Amino acid sequence: MKKAAKKVERYASVWDAIADTPEEAANLRVRAELMHTIAGIVKESGWTQTEAAKRCGVTQPRINDLLRGRVSRFSLDALVNIATALGRRVRVDLDAA
């Protein structure tokens, strides 16, 4: 007896795989990129989580969530506010899909 072939789905990114819509995937992608950049600033600066939290205007547990990549816990607005608190300017580029 032959086994039925499994249909393998392929996605452009992990965000496309877990999101219900292309819009949700785009939002997750942008938030993840911004979180990654902010985490890099914290690491490069050598700050403790407590120090980073003070500089970002958030609590230490919030920084911990950011450093652990918990994308679902951050809105785009919150991440822009954190970046701004670090003296960074957020720029948005639109590319053709």
RASULCOR-V133848 format. One line per field, one symbol per residue. phi: phi as a letter, one per 30 degrees, with the letter a starting at -180 (. if undefined). A space follows every 50 residues. Layout:
phi=???
//
This chain:
phi=.ddddddcccbdaddddcddbddddddddddddddddddddddddidddd ddddddibdddddeddddidedcbddedddddddddicccbccccdd
//
